[in-house]
Amino acid sequence: MGRSFEGTKNCQLPDGDKIEVLLYSRKTDLLLGQLTLLNTIIINKSLFERYSKTVQNYVLFHEYGHKKIHPLFSILLVLLLIPALLSLLAIVPTVLLLAHSILTSNLQQISALTFLLAGELIAIGLFMSACWLNELLAEFYAFKKLGLENVKQAWAEIKQKHLKQNFLSELFGKILIRLTHPPHWLTLKTYASVSKTKKA
Ligand SMILES: [Zn+2]
């Protein structure tokens, strides 16, 4: 996917933990880091070339957070991924067929397609929920290690500096990110209510 790997790098986190990451370069850096299914942290080289130490630490802590919760979630995500992908592919034809059946008032087809559509939405919803939960936990880890204000600063810097590609790939990338990552406001809200519960 337009990615070329360029060796490894040893990183030290502010709390003393050491991690080894695999570096890659890619034209866009909408995604600065990722944990692969093989439990390897891969980092866009751009992180070390264009971003402040705060962003570097944020991304490393976030990915390291993923690694700490990895085994269970990766199995769950893989199990949910295939039905979700199939459903995503099938959703447009299902909606079109459903619209057609409604126009021709074919009741049997309408009920069958409604059932199918509901199943597709559930499959996508389950996959998204598992992804979002996984991301929330990684973000909470970064909050805990780096402090909320520093993470907010990192978010703002990434938003401002990230290398944009053409309109379509930017849009596609953002949709893909939203399917797999919750918006920041939701992350903050969830974190606030979790912290409140913990204190109470
Ligand atoms: Zn993540």
Residues whose N, C-alpha, C, O or C-beta is under 5 A from the ligand:
A	BS01	ZN	E135 A138
